């Protein structure tokens, strides 16, 4: 019996496929704008998480002080 041949090219990931479609469908300016918008969304989420954590720390500090 002979071993199955090894595939020489890697199967593209879903991300790679989506980026390839994006390249075909969108101009570079639209791509940049979309990526900038997504970066802003991620940064907003990070700041919201930081605010929640800061609020919890302050609430614990107040609770400890009044106990």
N, C-alpha and C positions, 0 to 999 in steps of 0.2 A: 504494500500500500504506500502511496505517496502522500506526503503532507499537503494540505491545502495551500495554495499560493498566498503569500503575504501581500496585502493591499499596500501599494506604494504611496497613495495620497490619503491624507487624513480626511475623515468625514467632517464637514464644516458644522460648527455648533449653530444653534438657533440664533445666537447673537450675531455670528458671522453672516448668516443668511439675511437677517434683518438689515444689517449694515450694508450689505450688497444691494438689497432692494432700495434702501434709502439713497444710496449713491446713484442708482438709475433714475429714481423718481424725483428727487429734490435737487435743486441747485445748491451750490456750496453755501450761499447766504442763508437759505432756509435751514440747511443742516446745522449751521453754526447757531442760528437763533433757537432752534429746537434744543440743541445741546445746552446752550446757555440757560434756557428756561428750565430744563431738567436739573441743572446744577443749582439753580435758585430754589427749586422745590426741595431738593435734598438739604440745602443749607437752612431753609425755613424749618424743616422737620428737626434738624439738629438743634436749632435755637429753641424751638418749642420744648424739646426734651430737656434741654438745659434749664429752661424756666421752671418746668415741673419739678425737676430735682432741687433747684434752689428754693422753691416754695416749700417743699417737704422738709428741707433742712431748717428753714426759718420756723416752720410750724413746730418741729421737734424742739428747737431751742426755746421757743416761747413756752411750750408745754413743760419742759424741764425746769424752766425758771419759776413758773407758777406752782409747781408741785411742792 
